Amino acid sequence: MTMPTEVKIDLEAHAGYVRYRTLPFGQHVARTIRVGANIAVDLDASEAVLGIELLAFDADVLEAARQVAASRGLAFPRDLAGAVAAA
């Protein structure tokens, strides 16, 4: 499984981003897929996941994001809920 390269949490915005890849300078996200109301998945031109954006941190959203990541062969931070609580 591919591990995230970075996890950002913004408690004021109630949002987070789990990054898996960074695009080279000058390239942009090719498309974004919405998964429910609180999850968005950024894809590159070859449909590889760049990152997963979370717009809430409740247990259902975290589990849905974990399932999205697993369906693409990506690891999802197991302790993200703890990181949110500690922030």
N, CA, C and O of each residue as an XYZ file, in Angstrom:
348
protein
N       0.829     -1.185      0.000
C       0.000      0.000      0.000
C       0.878      1.254      0.000
O       1.942      1.290      0.617
N       0.413      2.254     -0.691
C       1.118      3.527     -0.727
C       0.772      4.335      0.518
O      -0.399      4.513      0.851
N       1.790      4.811      1.188
C       1.609      5.599      2.410
C       1.462      7.079      2.047
O       2.015      7.529      1.044
N       0.715      7.839      2.862
C       0.628      9.281      2.625
C       1.985      9.943      2.813
O       2.798      9.494      3.621
N       2.222     11.009      2.066
C       3.466     11.765      2.217
C       3.293     12.939      3.162
O       4.271     13.470      3.690
N       2.032     13.350      3.378
C       1.768     14.500      4.232
C       0.306     14.462      4.677
O      -0.573     14.042      3.925
N       0.062     14.903      5.897
C      -1.302     15.056      6.405
C      -1.410     16.455      6.993
O      -0.633     16.836      7.868
N      -2.388     17.220      6.500
C      -2.619     18.571      7.015
C      -4.015     18.622      7.624
O      -4.974     18.098      7.056
N      -4.114     19.259      8.784
C      -5.401     19.425      9.456
C      -5.581     20.893      9.789
O      -4.706     21.511     10.396
N      -6.720     21.452      9.389
C      -7.057     22.837      9.690
C      -8.341     22.819     10.511
O      -9.437     22.708      9.960
N      -8.202     22.928     11.825
C      -9.365     22.847     12.700
C     -10.307     24.032     12.530
O     -11.517     23.882     12.697
N      -9.778     25.205     12.202
C     -10.649     26.369     11.997
C     -11.567     26.160     10.797
O     -12.733     26.552     10.832
N     -11.054     25.552      9.751
C     -11.844     25.301      8.543
C     -12.580     23.965      8.613
O     -13.388     23.653      7.738
N     -12.304     23.183      9.645
C     -12.878     21.831      9.777
C     -12.582     21.009      8.522
O     -13.467     20.370      7.953
N     -11.313     21.045      8.109
C     -10.906     20.350      6.892
C      -9.532     19.716      7.087
O      -8.750     20.123      7.946
N      -9.272     18.725      6.276
C      -7.974     18.075      6.301
C      -7.628     17.573      4.912
O      -8.501     17.435      4.055
N      -6.342     17.300      4.695
C      -5.897     16.788      3.407
C      -4.837     15.729      3.634
O      -3.851     15.959      4.333
N      -5.049     14.565      3.035
C      -4.080     13.470      3.094
C      -3.452     13.383      1.708
O      -4.105     12.967      0.751
N      -2.177     13.778      1.603
C      -1.475     13.827      0.314
C      -0.710     12.517      0.088
O      -0.049     11.993      0.985
N      -0.826     12.010     -1.142
C      -0.102     10.797     -1.533
C       0.983     11.085     -2.563
O       2.012     10.410     -2.589
N       0.757     12.079     -3.404
C       1.736     12.442     -4.429
C       1.695     13.941     -4.647
O       0.663     14.579     -4.439
N       2.812     14.498     -5.065
C       2.891     15.901     -5.436
C       3.209     15.975     -6.920
O       4.093     15.273     -7.413
N       2.499     16.811     -7.612
C       2.739     16.971     -9.044
C       3.966     17.833     -9.292
O       4.274     18.713     -8.489
N       4.671     17.592    -10.395
C       5.787     18.458    -10.771
C       5.294     19.880    -11.026
O       4.121     20.090    -11.338
N       6.177     20.836    -10.895
C       5.849     22.247    -11.111
C       5.179     22.419    -12.467
O       5.645     21.889    -13.475
N       4.095     23.157    -12.477
C       3.403     23.450    -13.720
C       2.260     22.499    -14.029
O       1.428     22.803    -14.884
N       2.196     21.360    -13.361
C       1.091     20.429    -13.567
C       0.029     20.676    -12.506
O       0.324     21.145    -11.407
N      -1.208     20.354    -12.853
C      -2.327     20.635    -11.964
C      -3.183     19.386    -11.777
O      -3.073     18.421    -12.533
N      -4.024     19.422    -10.771
C      -4.994     18.355    -10.550
C      -5.844     18.244    -11.815
O      -6.378     19.242    -12.299
N      -5.967     17.028    -12.348
C      -6.731     16.830    -13.583
C      -8.229     16.849    -13.308
O      -9.003     17.417    -14.079
N      -8.632     16.222    -12.200
C     -10.045     16.265    -11.836
C     -10.209     15.887    -10.378
O      -9.339     15.264     -9.769
N     -11.340     16.280     -9.844
C     -11.673     15.998     -8.458
C     -12.989     15.247     -8.431
O     -13.972     15.667     -9.042
N     -12.998     14.123     -7.713
C     -14.210     13.312     -7.552
C     -14.771     13.571     -6.168
O     -14.044     13.470     -5.179
N     -16.035     13.899     -6.080
C     -16.711     14.049     -4.793
C     -17.222     12.685     -4.345
O     -17.841     11.954     -5.118
N     -16.954     12.360     -3.098
C     -17.447     11.112     -2.499
C     -18.316     11.539     -1.316
O     -17.811     11.762     -0.216
N     -19.590     11.647     -1.545
C     -20.474     12.168     -0.516
C     -20.257     13.658     -0.344
O     -19.619     14.313     -1.168
N     -20.801     14.178      0.742
C     -20.736     15.621      0.977
C     -19.417     16.075      1.582
O     -19.086     17.259      1.512
N     -18.647     15.146      2.183
C     -17.489     15.559      2.976
C     -16.147     14.999      2.537
O     -15.163     15.127      3.265
N     -16.085     14.384      1.368
C     -14.822     13.816      0.882
C     -14.654     14.171     -0.591
O     -15.588     14.050     -1.383
N     -13.444     14.612     -0.946
C     -13.094     14.872     -2.345
C     -11.749     14.203     -2.617
O     -10.837     14.253     -1.792
N     -11.642     13.580     -3.786
C     -10.411     12.882     -4.168
C      -9.819     13.581     -5.382
O     -10.465     13.674     -6.425
N      -8.584     14.076     -5.248
C      -7.887     14.736     -6.353
C      -7.108     13.694     -7.149
O      -6.394     12.867     -6.582
N      -7.258     13.748     -8.479
C      -6.604     12.802     -9.384
C      -5.699     13.529    -10.365
O      -5.960     14.675    -10.731
N      -4.625     12.852    -10.792
C      -3.788     13.404    -11.845
C      -4.318     12.946    -13.199
O      -5.360     12.293    -13.258
N      -3.630     13.271    -14.274
C      -4.093     12.953    -15.623
C      -4.193     11.453    -15.876
O      -4.965     11.024    -16.733
N      -3.421     10.647    -15.140
C      -3.480      9.188    -15.323
C      -4.432      8.533    -14.326
O      -4.440      7.310    -14.188
N      -5.242      9.348    -13.623
C      -6.232      8.892    -12.652
C      -5.616      8.365    -11.351
O      -6.300      7.699    -10.573
N      -4.342      8.653    -11.109
C      -3.715      8.292     -9.837
C      -4.134      9.313     -8.785
O      -4.254     10.503     -9.073
N      -4.354      8.834     -7.566
C      -4.786      9.709     -6.482
C      -3.625     10.588     -6.018
O      -2.542     10.098     -5.701
N      -3.878     11.893     -5.986
C      -2.916     12.835     -5.440
C      -3.181     13.053     -3.959
O      -2.250     13.151     -3.159
N      -4.461     13.128     -3.598
C      -4.806     13.354     -2.206
C      -6.288     13.204     -1.953
O      -7.102     13.203     -2.876
N      -6.618     13.077     -0.677
C      -8.005     12.967     -0.243
C      -8.284     14.127      0.706
O      -7.602     14.296      1.717
N      -9.298     14.924      0.364
C      -9.685     16.059      1.196
C     -10.877     15.671      2.059
O     -11.836     15.065      1.579
N     -10.806     16.023      3.326
C     -11.882     15.747      4.279
C     -12.483     17.078      4.714
O     -11.759     18.007      5.070
N     -13.806     17.163      4.685
C     -14.487     18.382      5.105
C     -15.217     18.184      6.428
O     -16.009     19.031      6.841
N     -14.949     17.074      7.082
C     -15.461     16.771      8.418
C     -14.599     15.644      8.975
O     -13.898     14.963      8.227
N     -14.652     15.452     10.288
C     -13.805     14.436     10.920
C     -14.578     13.436     11.761
O     -13.997     12.775     12.622
N     -15.880     13.311     11.528
C     -16.625     12.346     12.332
C     -16.282     10.923     11.895
O     -15.665     10.718     10.850
N     -16.682      9.956     12.694
C     -16.306      8.560     12.460
C     -16.760      8.052     11.094
O     -16.030      7.302     10.447
N     -17.950      8.447     10.644
C     -18.452      7.985      9.343
C     -17.609      8.519      8.190
O     -17.313      7.788      7.245
N     -17.224      9.789      8.267
C     -16.401     10.387      7.213
C     -15.020      9.737      7.189
O     -14.502      9.419      6.118
N     -14.427      9.539      8.355
C     -13.103      8.905      8.412
C     -13.147      7.486      7.869
O     -12.234      7.070      7.157
N     -14.189      6.742      8.192
C     -14.307      5.367      7.683
C     -14.526      5.363      6.170
O     -13.943      4.535      5.469
N     -15.346      6.262      5.663
C     -15.564      6.355      4.216
C     -14.265      6.713      3.489
O     -13.963      6.147      2.438
N     -13.505      7.646      4.046
C     -12.223      8.024      3.444
C     -11.250      6.848      3.480
O     -10.512      6.620      2.522
N     -11.251      6.113      4.569
C     -10.394      4.924      4.685
C     -10.763      3.894      3.608
O      -9.882      3.265      3.022
N     -12.047      3.728      3.355
C     -12.487      2.783      2.320
C     -12.109      3.258      0.918
O     -11.704      2.456      0.077
N     -12.240      4.559      0.668
C     -11.831      5.117     -0.625
C     -10.335      4.866     -0.837
O      -9.920      4.421     -1.907
N      -9.548      5.149      0.173
C      -8.097      4.940      0.069
C      -7.786      3.461     -0.185
O      -7.003      3.142     -1.079
N      -8.385      2.568      0.581
C      -8.116      1.135      0.435
C      -8.505      0.631     -0.952
O      -7.828     -0.236     -1.506
N      -9.588      1.165     -1.516
C     -10.026      0.722     -2.847
C      -9.023      1.097     -3.933
O      -9.035      0.526     -5.023
N      -8.145      2.070     -3.627
C      -7.110      2.505     -4.572
C      -5.725      2.011     -4.175
O      -4.724      2.428     -4.759
N      -5.662      1.115     -3.174
C      -4.367      0.589     -2.741
C      -3.558      1.575     -1.925
O      -2.329      1.511     -1.909
N      -4.240      2.489     -1.244
C      -3.573      3.518     -0.460
C      -3.819      3.289      1.030
O      -4.904      2.872      1.435
N      -2.813      3.562      1.824
C      -2.966      3.499      3.277
C      -3.615      4.805      3.731
O      -3.369      5.862      3.150
N      -4.433      4.726      4.760
C      -5.046      5.913      5.334
C      -4.609      5.995      6.782
O      -4.597      4.977      7.472
N      -4.250      7.175      7.263
C      -3.732      7.294      8.628
C      -4.710      6.707      9.661
O      -5.856      7.142      9.775
N      -4.227      5.721     10.396
C      -5.039      5.039     11.399
C      -5.350      5.946     12.573
O      -6.413      5.836     13.183
N      -4.442      6.828     12.887
C      -4.596      7.660     14.067
C      -5.024      9.091     13.745
O      -4.772     10.003     14.533
N      -5.668      9.296     12.596
C      -6.085     10.647     12.220
C      -7.079     11.238     13.216
O      -7.014     12.428     13.522
N      -7.992     10.422     13.721
C      -8.948     10.926     14.704
C      -8.222     11.413     15.949
O      -8.605     12.432     16.524
N      -7.192     10.713     16.369
C      -6.395     11.139     17.520
C      -5.645     12.418     17.238
O      -5.494     13.258     18.125
N      -5.174     12.579     16.017
C      -4.453     13.800     15.635
C      -5.390     14.994     15.658
O      -4.992     16.085     16.067
N      -6.622     14.804     15.227
C      -7.606     15.878     15.229
C      -7.925     16.269     16.674
O      -7.992     17.455     16.998
N      -8.119     15.278     17.533
C      -8.452     15.549     18.927
C      -7.304     16.277     19.636
O      -7.540     17.112     20.509
N      -6.069     15.960     19.261
C      -4.904     16.558     19.917
C      -4.604     17.963     19.409
O      -3.957     18.750     20.100
N      -5.071     18.280     18.202
C      -4.736     19.577     17.579
C      -5.448     20.745     18.197
O      -5.254     21.883     17.767
